[in-house]
Amino acid sequence: MKVYGIIVLSFLTSLFLGGCNLCTRQNEKTKTMKKGTFGYDKQFLNKHLQTIELKNGDAALVIVPEFQGRVMTSSCEGDEGFSFGWINYDLISSQK
């Protein structure tokens, strides 16, 4: 009987934590970032291109495989931090 209790408790805990994580991800996607931040550039690039994000703590960079694996932007302070990339928004959004 104890084994079933532990299994049920583990299942409910993972369900709860997974649900919280999903809410956080959805809020990150719908959250409007300030222009000039890493998060803004990441959202823009994800809207128009396939991207890969590499993270280590707050340090992060966004790579676009379609552009020969070019690093498009980076940051030392996460999504809220300054974006060290230069992105031609008009050209990328034109899809040319």
C-alpha positions as a Markdown table, in Angstrom:
| # | Residue | x | y | z |
|---|---|---|---|---|
| 1 | Met | 0.0 | 0.0 | 0.0 |
| 2 | Lys | 2.9 | 2.4 | 0.8 |
| 3 | Val | 4.3 | 1.8 | -2.7 |
| 4 | Tyr | 1.1 | 2.9 | -4.4 |
| 5 | Gly | 1.0 | 6.0 | -2.2 |
| 6 | Ile | 4.6 | 7.0 | -3.2 |
| 7 | Ile | 3.8 | 6.4 | -6.9 |
| 8 | Val | 0.7 | 8.5 | -6.8 |
| 9 | Leu | 2.4 | 11.3 | -4.9 |
| 10 | Ser | 5.3 | 11.2 | -7.4 |
| 11 | Phe | 2.9 | 11.3 | -10.3 |
| 12 | Leu | 0.9 | 14.2 | -8.9 |
| 13 | Thr | 4.1 | 16.1 | -8.0 |
| 14 | Ser | 5.5 | 15.7 | -11.6 |
| 15 | Leu | 2.1 | 16.7 | -13.1 |
| 16 | Phe | 2.0 | 19.9 | -10.9 |
| 17 | Leu | 5.6 | 20.8 | -11.7 |
| 18 | Gly | 5.2 | 20.1 | -15.4 |
| 19 | Gly | 2.1 | 22.3 | -15.5 |
| 20 | Cys | 3.9 | 25.1 | -13.8 |
| 21 | Asn | 6.8 | 24.9 | -16.2 |
| 22 | Leu | 4.3 | 24.9 | -19.1 |
| 23 | Cys | 2.7 | 28.1 | -17.8 |
| 24 | Thr | 6.1 | 29.7 | -17.5 |
| 25 | Arg | 7.0 | 28.8 | -21.1 |
| 26 | Gln | 3.7 | 30.2 | -22.4 |
| 27 | Asn | 4.2 | 33.5 | -20.5 |
| 28 | Glu | 7.7 | 33.8 | -21.9 |
| 29 | Lys | 6.3 | 33.4 | -25.4 |
| 30 | Thr | 3.6 | 35.9 | -25.0 |
| 31 | Lys | 5.6 | 38.4 | -22.9 |
| 32 | Thr | 6.5 | 41.5 | -24.9 |
| 33 | Met | 10.2 | 42.3 | -24.6 |
| 34 | Lys | 11.8 | 45.7 | -24.8 |
| 35 | Lys | 13.6 | 46.4 | -28.1 |
| 36 | Gly | 17.3 | 46.2 | -27.7 |
| 37 | Thr | 17.1 | 43.2 | -25.3 |
| 38 | Phe | 18.2 | 39.7 | -26.0 |
| 39 | Gly | 14.7 | 38.5 | -25.5 |
| 40 | Tyr | 13.3 | 40.9 | -28.1 |
| 41 | Asp | 15.8 | 39.7 | -30.7 |
| 42 | Lys | 15.2 | 36.1 | -29.8 |
| 43 | Gln | 11.4 | 36.5 | -30.2 |
| 44 | Phe | 11.9 | 38.3 | -33.5 |
| 45 | Leu | 14.2 | 35.6 | -34.9 |
| 46 | Asn | 12.0 | 32.8 | -33.7 |
| 47 | Lys | 9.0 | 34.4 | -35.5 |
| 48 | His | 10.9 | 34.5 | -38.9 |
| 49 | Leu | 13.5 | 31.7 | -38.8 |
| 50 | Gln | 14.4 | 28.4 | -37.2 |
| 51 | Thr | 16.8 | 29.2 | -34.3 |
| 52 | Ile | 18.9 | 27.3 | -31.8 |
| 53 | Glu | 19.5 | 28.9 | -28.4 |
| 54 | Leu | 22.6 | 27.9 | -26.3 |
| 55 | Lys | 22.5 | 28.9 | -22.6 |
| 56 | Asn | 24.8 | 28.6 | -19.7 |
| 57 | Gly | 23.3 | 30.3 | -16.7 |
| 58 | Asp | 22.4 | 33.9 | -17.8 |
| 59 | Ala | 24.8 | 33.8 | -20.8 |
| 60 | Ala | 23.0 | 32.9 | -24.0 |
| 61 | Leu | 23.4 | 33.1 | -27.8 |
| 62 | Val | 21.1 | 32.5 | -30.7 |
| 63 | Ile | 22.3 | 30.6 | -33.8 |
| 64 | Val | 20.4 | 30.5 | -37.1 |
| 65 | Pro | 21.3 | 27.3 | -39.0 |
| 66 | Glu | 19.8 | 28.7 | -42.2 |
| 67 | Phe | 22.5 | 31.4 | -42.2 |
| 68 | Gln | 25.3 | 28.9 | -42.1 |
| 69 | Gly | 25.2 | 28.6 | -38.3 |
| 70 | Arg | 25.7 | 32.3 | -37.8 |
| 71 | Val | 25.5 | 33.6 | -34.2 |
| 72 | Met | 22.9 | 36.3 | -34.5 |
| 73 | Thr | 23.0 | 37.7 | -31.0 |
| 74 | Ser | 24.2 | 37.0 | -27.5 |
| 75 | Ser | 23.8 | 38.3 | -24.0 |
| 76 | Cys | 25.4 | 38.0 | -20.6 |
| 77 | Glu | 22.2 | 38.8 | -18.6 |
| 78 | Gly | 19.5 | 36.5 | -20.1 |
| 79 | Asp | 16.4 | 37.6 | -21.9 |
| 80 | Glu | 16.2 | 41.0 | -20.1 |
| 81 | Gly | 19.9 | 41.8 | -20.8 |
| 82 | Phe | 21.4 | 43.9 | -23.6 |
| 83 | Ser | 21.6 | 42.2 | -27.0 |
| 84 | Phe | 25.1 | 42.2 | -28.4 |
| 85 | Gly | 23.9 | 41.3 | -31.9 |
| 86 | Trp | 23.1 | 43.5 | -34.9 |
| 87 | Ile | 20.0 | 42.3 | -36.8 |
| 88 | Asn | 18.6 | 43.8 | -40.0 |
| 89 | Tyr | 15.0 | 43.5 | -39.0 |
| 90 | Asp | 13.7 | 44.9 | -42.3 |
| 91 | Leu | 15.6 | 42.4 | -44.4 |
| 92 | Ile | 14.7 | 39.3 | -42.3 |
| 93 | Ser | 11.0 | 40.2 | -42.1 |
| 94 | Ser | 10.9 | 40.7 | -45.9 |
| 95 | Gln | 11.8 | 37.0 | -46.3 |
| 96 | Lys | 14.1 | 37.8 | -49.3 |
